[in-house]
Amino acid sequence: MRSVYFHLTGVSQFQVAKYLYAIADPSGDDNWSFPRDAHPPVLFLGFNDDLEAEAETEDRQLLIAALGKMPDVVVMADISDRAPGSIEVMEFAQLLLEKFRGVAWDDYTTHCWTLPQIQSRTKILGHPFFDFAGWQQEQEN
């Protein structure tokens, strides 16, 4: 399973949860699936409350540089291996980062992706945000 993390500031977990209930299907306590009414779902959403314990010092420094402080809320999106997930990840990133101030991290870089970078398909290390197919092809060559 692949993951994308959304690091948000200036918002509470309650506010984010309320928004997730509006755009995604609930699937348990503080868990959702996206897109709404997808069978089977592609993204599995939840909160990550262990950033301080799990993140390396360098990762925390990158977040502070990008956000001005540590994030107030972290939303984790796990992507099903049954689907490429690129369209759903892009749609979810657009919805979440338009609504709340923050950055995204994909599994492929340690870059703090802003919404304008995601929208413009800015390349870091030769790849845009969540370039699953491109990174996989690069690994095969």
C-alpha positions as CSV (number, residue, x, y, z in Angstrom):
1,M,0.0,0.0,0.0
2,R,1.2,3.5,-0.9
3,S,0.6,6.6,1.3
4,V,0.4,10.3,1.1
5,Y,0.4,12.6,4.1
6,F,-1.2,16.0,4.3
7,H,0.3,18.3,7.0
8,L,-2.1,21.0,7.9
9,T,-1.8,24.1,10.0
10,G,-4.3,26.6,11.5
11,V,-7.0,24.0,11.8
12,S,-8.2,21.5,14.4
13,Q,-8.8,17.8,13.9
14,F,-12.5,18.4,14.5
15,Q,-12.7,20.9,11.6
16,V,-10.8,18.5,9.3
17,A,-13.0,15.6,10.3
18,K,-16.1,17.6,9.6
19,Y,-14.8,18.4,6.1
20,L,-13.9,14.7,5.5
21,Y,-17.5,13.7,6.4
22,A,-18.6,16.1,3.7
23,I,-16.4,14.8,0.9
24,A,-15.7,11.1,1.7
25,D,-17.6,8.1,3.0
26,P,-17.2,7.3,6.8
27,S,-15.7,3.9,7.4
28,G,-15.3,3.8,11.2
29,D,-14.1,6.1,13.9
30,D,-12.1,8.9,12.3
31,N,-11.7,6.9,9.1
32,W,-13.0,7.6,5.6
33,S,-12.8,6.2,2.1
34,F,-12.5,8.3,-1.0
35,P,-14.0,9.0,-3.5
36,R,-17.5,9.0,-2.1
37,D,-19.5,5.9,-3.3
38,A,-16.5,4.2,-4.9
39,H,-16.7,0.4,-4.9
40,P,-14.1,-0.6,-4.0
41,P,-12.7,2.5,-2.5
42,V,-9.3,3.8,-3.7
43,L,-8.1,6.0,-0.8
44,F,-8.4,5.1,2.9
45,L,-8.2,8.2,5.1
46,G,-7.4,8.8,8.7
47,F,-5.4,10.9,11.1
48,N,-1.8,10.3,12.0
49,D,-1.3,11.4,15.6
50,D,2.3,10.0,16.0
51,L,4.2,12.5,13.8
52,E,6.5,13.7,16.7
53,A,7.5,10.1,17.5
54,E,7.7,8.8,13.9
55,A,9.3,11.6,12.0
56,E,13.0,12.0,11.7
57,T,14.6,15.2,12.8
58,E,15.3,16.2,9.2
59,D,11.7,15.6,8.2
60,R,10.4,17.8,11.1
61,Q,12.8,20.5,10.0
62,L,11.5,20.4,6.5
63,L,7.9,20.7,7.8
64,I,8.8,23.6,10.0
65,A,10.6,25.3,7.0
66,A,7.5,24.8,4.8
67,L,4.8,25.6,7.3
68,G,6.5,27.9,9.8
69,K,5.8,25.4,12.6
70,M,4.9,21.7,13.1
71,P,1.5,20.8,11.6
72,D,-1.6,20.9,13.8
73,V,-3.3,18.0,11.9
74,V,-1.9,15.2,9.7
75,V,-4.2,13.3,7.4
76,M,-2.9,10.1,6.0
77,A,-4.3,8.7,2.7
78,D,-3.4,5.1,2.0
79,I,-3.8,4.1,-1.6
80,S,-5.2,0.7,-2.5
81,D,-2.8,-1.4,-4.6
82,R,-5.8,-2.5,-6.7
83,A,-5.8,0.9,-8.5
84,P,-3.2,3.4,-9.7
85,G,-4.8,6.0,-7.5
86,S,-3.2,9.0,-9.3
87,I,-6.5,10.6,-10.2
88,E,-8.0,10.1,-6.8
89,V,-4.9,11.4,-5.0
90,M,-4.8,14.5,-7.2
91,E,-8.5,15.2,-6.6
92,F,-8.2,14.7,-2.8
93,A,-5.1,16.9,-2.6
94,Q,-6.9,19.6,-4.5
95,L,-9.9,19.5,-2.2
96,L,-8.0,19.3,1.1
97,L,-5.3,21.9,0.2
98,E,-7.8,24.4,-1.2
99,K,-9.7,24.2,2.1
100,F,-6.8,24.1,4.6
101,R,-3.3,25.6,4.7
102,G,-0.7,22.8,4.3
103,V,1.6,20.6,2.3
104,A,1.6,17.1,1.1
105,W,4.2,14.3,1.2
106,D,4.2,11.3,-1.1
107,D,6.1,8.1,-0.7
108,Y,8.6,9.0,-3.4
109,T,10.3,12.2,-2.2
110,T,10.9,14.1,1.0
111,H,9.6,17.3,-0.6
112,C,6.8,19.4,1.0
113,W,4.4,19.7,-2.0
114,T,2.3,22.8,-2.1
115,L,-1.0,23.0,-4.0
116,P,0.5,25.2,-6.7
117,Q,3.3,22.7,-7.2
118,I,0.9,19.8,-7.4
119,Q,-1.4,21.7,-9.8
120,S,1.5,22.8,-12.1
121,R,3.0,19.3,-12.1
122,T,6.3,20.8,-10.8
123,K,9.1,18.1,-10.9
124,I,11.3,17.2,-8.0
125,L,14.0,14.7,-8.8
126,G,12.5,14.5,-12.3
127,H,9.0,13.6,-11.1
128,P,5.8,15.4,-10.3
129,F,3.8,14.8,-7.1
130,F,2.7,11.1,-6.6
131,D,4.2,9.9,-9.8
132,F,3.7,6.2,-9.0
133,A,4.1,5.0,-12.6
134,G,7.1,7.2,-13.3
135,W,9.0,6.0,-10.1
136,Q,8.0,2.4,-10.8
137,Q,9.3,2.6,-14.4
138,E,12.5,4.3,-13.2
139,Q,13.1,1.4,-10.7
140,E,12.6,-1.2,-13.5
141,N,15.2,0.4,-15.8
